[in-house]
Amino acid sequence: MSLPTDRPLGIAMIGYAFMGRAHSQAWRTVGAAFDVPRTARRVVVGRDESAVADAASRLGWEEHATDWREVIAREDIDIVDICTPGFLHAEIAIAALEAGKHVLCEKPLANDTAEAEAMVTAARAARQRGQIAALGFTYRRVPALALAKQFVDTGKLGRIRQVRAAYFQDWLVDENAGMSWRLRQETAGSGALGDIGSHAVDQIQHLTGQKATAVRGRLATLVPQRPGADGLEEVTVDDAAWATLELEDGALASVEVSRMATGAKNQLTIELYGTDGALRFDLENPNELWFLDATSPIAEQGFTRVLVTEPEHPYLEAWWPQGHVLGWENAFTNQARDLLVAIRDGEVAPYAPDFADGLALQRVLDAIIASDAADGATVTL
C-alpha cells in the first residue's frame, strides 16, 4: 500500500475523551519532532454532535462527524485511530481494515478473546494488502523503557530470572466516586486487570522477550457498589488484581495492579533481575532508569541512575537538548512516529505491537481471570 503522492496522509480519530486528547497532541506534534510523512488531522468522530464539534475545535481537527462508518469510507482517510472504550474496538477496527485503512487501536485490543481473534483475522488479510494494524501500548515508546529493552537485548542483564511489575493508581479510593463505563463489564471487559494490568503484562513479555506459559491469579472488587444516575449500581469488574507468570525461558514474574492504591497517581514500576545485572523503572519518574552491573567488583556495585535525556537514547534525537526532560504525552508522539515510519518503510521498519500481540496478551488476561474463578489454580497457556 503506497503513500499518496498528492496530499498528506489523512487521519480520522474515533473518540475524543482522555485518549483522544493524548492522540490529538501526538498527531499535532509528530511532524515537528520527526522526519515522517506529512499528515492531516481530517476528522474526529463522536456520538454527540455538540460535544464532538467542540472537541474538533479544541483539539485541532479540520472536521467533526457522528457516523464513523461514513468517515472510514472516505478516500481522503488513510489512518483510522481508535480511541473508544474497548467494547467498540472490534467492530470499528475490522470495518476500517476492510475499507483499506491503516489502523491504530488503543489497548487492550478487545473485550474478549473471540473479538480479538476476529480482529487478528482481519489484520492478517489487510497485511497482504500492505496495511498496518497497530496496537497502542504506548509505554513501549517511553525512552527509558525503550533503553531498558536495549539493555536486555544486548545482554547487560545476562539471563533474566525474575521480574516484578506493579501498576498502582488511586482514582477510585473514594467509595463515593461515581459509576463510569470503566466499571461495567459489558463496556470495559475487565477492570484494573485489563485497563492497567495489560500494560504490566505487556512490559513483562516485551522487555524479557519471553511469553507467559502458565499463570495464577486473583481478582478483587474492593468497592462493590458505586453511585449512578439511578442510585447505587453494581460494579461488575475488578478494582485490583494479582498474578504470577511462568515465562517460556524459565523466568518468573509477578504482577500487582490496583486503582485503589492510596497516594499512587500513575505508578507503573518495573524491576528486572538477571544473572549479570538488574533494572528498575518508575513511571512517576519517567526520565530515569536505574541499572546495576553485577559483573563489577562487589565493592563497586550499586544501582546507577541513568537520566534518559541524551541524543544517544531512544527517540531523544528529535527532542530537546540533553537534560531537558520529556513528559507522559511525548510517548504518544513517539508512537505516532513509529507508525508513520512503518507506513512509509514497510517491512524495513515493522510496527509492534500489532493485533496478533494483542490477542496473545488477551489470552494471558483471560487465563488470570480463569485462575481466579478456579480459586487461584494454575492455568496453562
Secondary structure as GFF3:
##gff-version 3
##sequence-region A 1 381
A	DSSP	beta_strand	9	14	.	.	.	ID=ss1
A	DSSP	alpha_helix	18	33	.	.	.	ID=ss2
A	DSSP	beta_strand	39	45	.	.	.	ID=ss3
A	DSSP	alpha_helix	49	59	.	.	.	ID=ss4
A	DSSP	beta_strand	63	65	.	.	.	ID=ss5
A	DSSP	alpha_helix	68	72	.	.	.	ID=ss6
A	DSSP	beta_strand	79	82	.	.	.	ID=ss7
A	DSSP	three_ten_helix	86	88	.	.	.	ID=ss8
A	DSSP	alpha_helix	89	98	.	.	.	ID=ss9
A	DSSP	beta_strand	102	106	.	.	.	ID=ss10
A	DSSP	alpha_helix	113	127	.	.	.	ID=ss11
A	DSSP	beta_strand	133	136	.	.	.	ID=ss12
A	DSSP	three_ten_helix	138	141	.	.	.	ID=ss13
A	DSSP	alpha_helix	143	153	.	.	.	ID=ss14
A	DSSP	beta_strand	160	168	.	.	.	ID=ss15
A	DSSP	three_ten_helix	181	183	.	.	.	ID=ss16
A	DSSP	alpha_helix	185	188	.	.	.	ID=ss17
A	DSSP	alpha_helix	192	192	.	.	.	ID=ss18
A	DSSP	pi_helix	193	197	.	.	.	ID=ss19
A	DSSP	alpha_helix	198	208	.	.	.	ID=ss20
A	DSSP	beta_strand	212	220	.	.	.	ID=ss21
A	DSSP	beta_strand	225	228	.	.	.	ID=ss22
A	DSSP	beta_strand	231	234	.	.	.	ID=ss23
A	DSSP	beta_strand	240	247	.	.	.	ID=ss24
A	DSSP	beta_strand	252	258	.	.	.	ID=ss25
A	DSSP	beta_strand	267	274	.	.	.	ID=ss26
A	DSSP	beta_strand	277	282	.	.	.	ID=ss27
A	DSSP	beta_strand	288	293	.	.	.	ID=ss28
A	DSSP	three_ten_helix	298	300	.	.	.	ID=ss29
A	DSSP	beta_strand	304	307	.	.	.	ID=ss30
A	DSSP	three_ten_helix	316	318	.	.	.	ID=ss31
A	DSSP	alpha_helix	330	345	.	.	.	ID=ss32
A	DSSP	three_ten_helix	346	348	.	.	.	ID=ss33
A	DSSP	alpha_helix	355	373	.	.	.	ID=ss34
A	DSSP	beta_strand	379	380	.	.	.	ID=ss35
###
